């Protein structure tokens, strides 16, 4: 089904409203043109009627006095009436009413009859008085008919104008009704499409401010609001993750304080045991009793366990120590290459390490500490592939919008169970066999990344491998030189 996004909807509403007002304007312009023409015709009709009345007045005066001045004045008004008729005939856009033709014909006849009466008055003798009276009566009859036609024309135009006004009122009411319906429709659509979802976001944001994280339901239509709500839900999820990571950081802080004291208390006895064991082994070489071999085995076992305990103590000290970081711009490719070189001796032959990192991608890091973090991740990835062959892939891209570099370290190992993912950054948590790890490597990585104002998260599925995703601040001041 064809769906419009919010921008298209708003543009559609604007176009529809613009089209409506254009059509209303065209309608008003056309009808006002007709109205103006009808009013002009009515004014001409009234003037024509008044002119005909003046013609009749001077006609009566001429019949009574036979004055040439009255005849000339009547002729002037007749010419004026003919001019009005010429306007109605030539200057109007619509066909002239039939009454105009009748009035024009009657006016021409009247002018001829008037002129004939004037000529008879000039030459008429006493025995032709009857003919003269007949001519006068004919002129009066034609004058009355002329007045009747002009009055009928005025009434016709008045009725026509009245009908137009009534029709215009009905049309205007219809357009205003349509405008009201369209306005209500657009208001409802804008409310449903924009205002209501924004209100939902406002309520959800207020809820987040109260430390209650509830994602919003997504609408079926995949428009801008769908994207906004989806981004909002993603933000809610990330806030939850950040809250969880903050909780983890607090746990690590408390564990680190405890580990520091414990490590110092254990380290001295372990050193003494190790020293005593080494002295005993050197002295044992001078003895020749038959059970020396058994005692030697016990002492070597003590030495191995002491070494393992010492490694754990070193990890605790490293984890708990308030380290000083020297942050500076560095090419990420160089840092990764250092870590790969350091781990190369521990990589089995059937495991490949692939890199895809832009050469000019620079980040703000402590080179030594970040190398240590990447080294731990690579060792973890190697150990996560129990049965080679396998692949470890390191990629990086620049997220210019957030001013971060996004680094991924992905392996094709066994993966991590969903129930264990939240625990992998906890100190001493490990899924490896006894003696294979202290459970501090990823905790150290987490601490180093946090010190760089970065983030680290993990995505994993059992049997499909694991991906660590790290963000680090971009360095806009390029490093002075590359490592050789």
Helices and strands as residue ranges (DSSP letters): H 6-65, H 68-90, H 98-123, G 126-128, H 129-190, I 191-195, H 196-209, H 224-284, H 292-320, E 328-331, H 332-343, G 344-346, E 351-356, E 362-365, H 367-383, E 390-399, E 404-411, H 418-421, H 441-451, E 455-461, E 465-473
